[in-house]
Amino acid sequence: STGLTEEQKEFQKVALDFAAKEMAPHMAEWDEKEIFPVETMRKAAQLGFGGIYVKPDVGGSGLSRLDTSIIFEALSTGCTSTTAYMSIHNMCVWMIDTFGNEEQRRRFCPSLCSMEKFASYCLTEPGSGSDAASLLTSAQRKGDTYVLNGSKAFISGGGDTDVYVVMCRTGGPGPKGISCLVLEKGTPGLSFGKKEKKVGWNSQPTRAVIFEDCVVPVGNRLGAEGQGFNIAMKGLNGGRINIASCSLGAAHASVLLAQEHLTVRKQFGEPLANNQYLQFRLAEMATRLVAARLMVRNAARALQEGREDAAVLCSMAKLFATDECFAICNQALQMHGGYGYLKDYAVQQFVRDIRVHQILEGTNEVMRMIVARNLLQG
């Protein structure tokens, strides 16, 4: 809570309490049975967590990017996988709120902020991941409609969600030919692939999203034609802060689990906590966690203020926090010894759930590219 306002400390406490009471007791079951906890997320939405940085006139909480980071970090201590989906949902609602016209904002945002309906972000394709500007899903204009064809891969919530924010090609090759359409479940020609079996993130379904001659009204396009890639990247700047915040929560919880285990577990006649090597490792974990947290919060402030260096700071924060927090969780598992490898112990789930954070919202290799490009352009 260091450096936070009284109001931010209150958000944090509400989110931590919700994570402890409504999420943590069910985290293992949601993972094992692959349950998408819709009702729990709707309870979170009643606290304002369905549209955290969305404007209040359409049901959002109107909070800052820093407030959002604090909330996602706190919620992630209870279930990282579920919180990560909520962060993607929030990003989608923000995109509609920010780039949609008044009619679109009022049509989509209220039911998404209340989590009566859920949203999915559709950018990645089977053949375009890191090279997002090469996407092939096409939308051909026919009068007042677009006819959408193609497929998206690795879509969080795919098949179970109601609203799909889709990046598609309406023009020539490259980023300037991409537009953004909003589709609703039930649109003829919209279908889904099989539910993917994943290492972690099991409380949210992941499927391919397939478009076969989907007819979408022009009135469902966000922004102008050709603005889609810009919308996608602006969404991802916030998404990178959000997913880094989820990693912070997992690492925070793992440090506490390690701390408790070292105190309770005895070897060679004394608690593991008396072992200086393990004391030093615990100190390093806590230090790296605080460093990552400061970096994420600094980037969140930059994004909120619209600073010129915001995009590169978001990339740095995402790279640093997701790498460091995975290392922290992995070290916490190691400190548990054989127990850490049992599914009865939460630490292994934190390891599995945050591993993917180094891949999505732009791989950490792409984050390095963004930072290096910024440095070399001087």
NORHU-V49579 format. One record per residue. RES is the residue in one letter. PSI is psi in radians with two decimals (* if undefined). NEAR is the number of other C-alpha atoms within 10 Angstrom. Layout:
BEGIN
RES:PSI:NEAR  RES:PSI:NEAR
END
This chain:
BEGIN
S:-0.04:11  T:2.28:6  G:-0.02:8  L:2.65:13  T:2.93:11  E:-0.67:10  E:-0.74:10  Q:-0.65:18  K:-0.60:17  E:-0.78:13  F:-0.79:19  Q:-0.76:23  K:-0.76:16  V:-0.79:15  A:-0.71:24  L:-0.73:23  D:-0.76:15  F:-0.75:20  A:-0.74:22  A:-0.65:17  K:-0.66:12  E:-0.34:18  M:-0.97:24  A:-0.72:18  P:-0.34:13  H:-0.07:16  M:-0.83:23  A:-0.70:19  E:-0.77:13  W:-0.67:20  D:-0.88:21  E:-0.74:12  K:0.02:10  E:0.92:17  I:2.27:16  F:1.83:19  P:1.28:15  V:-0.82:17  E:-0.63:11  T:-0.73:14  M:-0.60:23  R:-0.59:19  K:-0.70:16  A:-0.65:20  A:-0.54:21  Q:-0.39:12  L:-0.02:16  G:0.21:20  F:0.15:25  G:-0.36:32  G:1.13:31  I:-0.77:28  Y:0.57:23  V:2.58:25  K:2.52:17  P:-0.45:14  D:-0.25:13  V:0.37:20  G:0.01:19  G:3.02:25  S:-0.27:20  G:0.52:17  L:2.96:17  S:2.98:17  R:-0.59:22  L:-0.78:23  D:-0.77:22  T:-0.77:28  S:-0.75:28  I:-0.76:29  I:-0.80:26  F:-0.63:29  E:-0.79:29  A:-0.81:30  L:-0.60:32  S:-0.33:30  T:-0.36:26  G:-0.70:27  C:1.89:31  T:-0.73:34  S:-0.82:26  T:-0.74:27  T:-0.69:29  A:-0.71:29  Y:-0.76:23  M:-0.59:27  S:-0.66:26  I:-0.76:25  H:-0.83:26  N:-0.69:29  M:-0.76:28  C:-0.78:28  V:-0.71:31  W:-0.70:23  M:-0.73:22  I:-0.74:26  D:-0.70:24  T:-0.71:17  F:-0.18:18  G:2.79:22  N:3.09:16  E:-0.73:12  E:-0.76:10  Q:-0.74:17  R:-0.80:21  R:-0.44:16  R:-0.74:13  F:-0.71:20  C:-0.76:27  P:-0.79:21  S:-0.40:16  L:-0.70:24  C:-0.60:28  S:-0.13:22  M:0.42:25  E:-0.66:15  K:2.70:19  F:2.68:26  A:2.68:29  S:2.57:28  Y:2.13:25  C:1.60:25  L:-0.94:23  T:2.46:24  E:2.88:22  P:-0.57:13  G:0.04:14  S:1.80:15  G:-1.52:20  S:-0.60:16  D:1.15:13  A:-0.51:19  A:-0.15:20  S:0.21:18  L:2.62:25  L:-0.29:21  T:2.18:20  S:2.59:22  A:1.90:26  Q:2.25:17  R:2.24:16  K:1.70:12  G:-2.11:8  D:0.29:10  T:2.88:17  Y:2.52:22  V:2.01:19  L:2.26:25  N:2.43:20  G:-2.89:19  S:2.69:25  K:2.58:28  A:2.72:21  F:0.72:22  I:2.01:22  S:2.21:23  G:-0.13:26  G:2.25:28  G:-0.55:22  D:-0.22:19  T:2.98:16  D:-0.46:17  V:2.32:24  Y:2.05:22  V:1.89:23  V:2.23:24  M:2.23:28  C:2.85:28  R:2.03:29  T:-0.17:23  G:-2.64:17  G:-3.05:10  P:2.82:13  G:3.11:15  P:-0.52:18  K:-0.16:17  G:0.16:20  I:2.36:30  S:2.98:26  C:2.12:30  L:2.59:25  V:2.11:25  L:2.62:21  E:2.53:16  K:2.47:15  G:-0.16:10  T:2.23:12  P:2.33:13  G:-0.14:14  L:2.13:20  S:3.09:18  F:2.59:18  G:-3.04:16  K:2.70:12  K:2.16:15  E:2.54:13  K:2.09:12  K:2.80:13  V:-0.77:13  G:-2.84:21  W:0.70:27  N:-0.18:25  S:0.04:27  Q:2.31:26  P:2.58:23  T:2.18:23  R:2.83:22  A:2.56:23  V:2.18:24  I:2.33:19  F:2.10:21  E:1.75:14  D:0.77:17  C:2.20:20  V:2.04:22  V:2.24:23  P:2.53:17  V:-0.50:16  G:-0.11:15  N:0.11:19  R:2.29:25  L:2.22:25  G:-2.88:17  A:2.86:12  E:2.42:16  G:-0.06:20  Q:-0.05:19  G:-0.73:26  F:-0.69:22  N:-0.74:15  I:-0.78:20  A:-0.78:23  M:-0.66:15  K:-0.64:15  G:-0.73:21  L:-0.52:22  N:-0.81:23  G:-0.66:28  G:-0.62:24  R:-0.69:29  I:-0.75:32  N:-0.81:32  I:-0.58:31  A:-0.66:34  S:-0.68:36  C:-0.66:34  S:-0.68:37  L:-0.75:33  G:-0.73:31  A:-0.73:29  A:-0.70:34  H:-0.84:23  A:-0.66:23  S:-0.64:27  V:-0.76:23  L:-0.71:15  L:-0.72:19  A:-0.76:25  Q:-0.81:19  E:-0.77:13  H:-0.72:20  L:-0.54:22  T:-0.66:13  V:-0.71:12  R:2.28:12  K:2.41:13  Q:2.53:11  F:0.62:6  G:0.05:6  E:2.81:12  P:2.56:14  L:-0.46:20  A:-0.32:20  N:-0.14:13  N:2.10:12  Q:-0.61:10  Y:-0.79:11  L:-0.58:16  Q:-0.78:15  F:-0.71:11  R:-0.72:15  L:-0.72:22  A:-0.73:13  E:-0.74:13  M:-0.82:24  A:-0.67:17  T:-0.77:12  R:-0.62:19  L:-0.82:22  V:-0.71:15  A:-0.78:14  A:-0.72:25  R:-0.77:25  L:-0.68:16  M:-0.75:20  V:-0.77:29  R:-0.60:22  N:-0.76:18  A:-0.67:29  A:-0.72:29  R:-0.74:19  A:-0.71:20  L:-0.73:23  Q:-0.68:15  E:-0.10:12  G:0.55:11  R:2.69:12  E:-0.57:10  D:0.18:12  A:-0.80:20  A:-0.74:23  V:-0.60:21  L:-0.63:25  C:-0.70:30  S:-0.77:28  M:-0.78:21  A:-0.72:26  K:-0.80:32  L:-0.93:25  F:-0.84:21  A:-0.74:31  T:-0.61:27  D:-0.87:19  E:-0.73:21  C:-0.61:32  F:-0.74:24  A:-0.67:17  I:-0.84:28  C:-0.72:30  N:-0.69:20  Q:-0.66:21  A:-0.70:29  L:-0.78:26  Q:-0.68:16  M:-0.43:20  H:-0.14:21  G:-2.49:11  G:-0.52:9  Y:-0.58:15  G:-0.36:21  Y:0.00:15  L:2.47:14  K:-0.15:12  D:-0.31:11  Y:2.24:15  A:-0.41:19  V:-0.63:29  Q:-0.54:22  Q:-0.66:29  F:-0.72:31  V:-0.83:26  R:-0.70:19  D:-0.56:26  I:-0.07:28  R:-0.68:22  V:-0.29:18  H:-0.37:24  Q:-0.14:24  I:-0.81:16  L:3.04:16  E:0.57:27  G:2.06:22  T:2.78:18  N:-0.37:20  E:-0.70:12  V:-0.63:16  M:-0.72:23  R:-0.70:15  M:-0.77:13  I:-0.78:16  V:-0.79:17  A:-0.74:13  R:-0.74:12  N:-0.73:13  L:-0.75:10  L:-0.38:7  Q:-0.19:6  G:*:6
END
